[in-house]
Amino acid sequence: MTVFLILLLAVAGAFGYRYCSRRQNRTSLLATALSDHQRAIVAQQVPLTRKLPSELRGKFEGKINAFLDQIEFVGCNGLDVTEEMELSIAAQACLLVVNSDMWYEHLYTILVYPSAFKSRQTEHNGYVVTERETVRIGESWSRGPVVLSWAHTKQGAINDEDGHNVVFHEFAHQIDDLSGHTDGVPNLDKSQKFADWERVFVTAFKSHVQHVQAGHETVFDAYGAQGQEEFFAVAVEVFFERPVALKHKEPAVYEQLAMLFRLEPSTWG
């Protein structure tokens, strides 16, 4: 019994040491600035970051360091993942969580393809199971990984005013999934009420679906009509890339996202 207790205490101590060590390392990373070289790459690859308020830059760079330490980037179809690619993806992902307590705690791997890639989807309809192959530019799996087309990732970052950004879209799904379900209802900020979020987003989603079915354009991409989880991800893209237009046309949606992310991108720049 004594030997068992000693072994148990030893194992517990080892786990405790590893936990504390990782926590200290993360704390150190969050307090570390990017090098001038890294900062120049981020500014060139992701122009939107140049508009980030100065008071958020320290947090932003620290979170990029923590992200790069946590994530393994895997190139697919012969792609060699470069430092520029890693910093571009990390910077875009960290913009979403720069001023909040949200973190991609279940994500450890990002697969990067040179361009659009084929994905096999399985659909269940009662006893009937159908498999179909689709071409995609990004995917987000519950508990990871995230899969990205580098060509579309790069273009989405360079053009930061069109409301289309595949990294924002897929990482919005990762944030959504932190609640345990990818359903368009993420873990809300303490300043928010579920009833308000539901009222605003359900109303906006239904209106968007009606407009899409009628062939009318809205501030949101038509893909958002696929479901409430896709509407949330599309809304996040617009919130960061066309915040003034979103605030003007859908002020209630803008307000909810501003509270969720603790950001006011309509004032940037």
C-alpha positions, 0 to 999 in steps of 0.5 A, a space after each residue: 500500500 505504501 509503495 502504491 501511494 508513493 507511486 501515485 504521489 510521484 505520478 501526480 507530482 509529475 503531472 502537476 509539474 508539467 501543468 505548471 511548466 506549461 502554464 508558466 511557458 504560456 504566460 511568458 509567451 503571452 508577454 513576449 513581443 514579436 521580433 521586428 522581422 516577424 512584425 514586418 511579415 504580419 503587417 505585409 501579409 495581413 494589412 488589417 493588423 495595421 489598423 489595430 489600436 496601439 493598446 491592443 498590440 501587446 496582447 496581439 503579439 503575445 497571442 500570436 506567440 502562444 498560437 505558434 507554440 501550440 499549433 503544428 502546421 502541416 503542408 499537404 499536396 507537397 506544400 512547404 509551409 513557410 514562416 510567412 504562412 504560419 504568421 499570416 494564419 496565426 495573425 488572422 486567427 488571433 485577431 478574433 481573440 485579441 481582446 477576449 478570454 476566448 482561446 482555441 484550447 482544443 486546436 493543435 493542428 492546421 492542415 494547409 493545402 496549396 489551393 482548393 482541396 477535395 473533401 469527402 462528406 458523409 450525410 445520414 438520412 435515416 438508414 441511408 448514408 450518402 458520401 459525396 466529394 466536394 471542393 472546399 477552401 476551408 474546413 473546421 472540425 470539432 476539436 480540430 483540425 482546421 484545414 485551409 487553402 493557402 491561395 484563398 487564405 493569402 487572398 482573403 488577408 490581402 483584400 481586407 475590405 470585401 467581407 470574405 476571409 476564410 481564416 476568420 470564417 473557419 476560426 469563427 467555427 472553432 470559437 462556436 465549437 467551444 460551447 460544445 456545439 457548432 450551432 451559431 451560439 458561442 460561449 457569450 461574454 459575461 456582458 451578454 444575455 442569451 435571450 438578446 443574442 438569440 433574438 438578434 441572430 435568429 431574426 437576422 438569419 431568417 431575414 437573410 434567408 428570405 433575401 437570399 431566396 428572393 435573389 437579393 443581396 445583403 451585407 452578409 454572404 449568401 452562404 450564411 443562409 446554409 444554417 445558423 452556424 454558417 450565418 455566425 461565421 459569415 457575420 464574423 467575416 463582415 464584422 472584421 472586414 466591413 464593420 462600418 457597413 455592418 454597423 449601419 445595416 445590421 446594428 444589433 448584430 454588430 453590437 452583439 459581436 462587439 460585446 462577444 469579441 470586446 472590440 470596436 473595429 468600426 473605429 479602427 483606422 
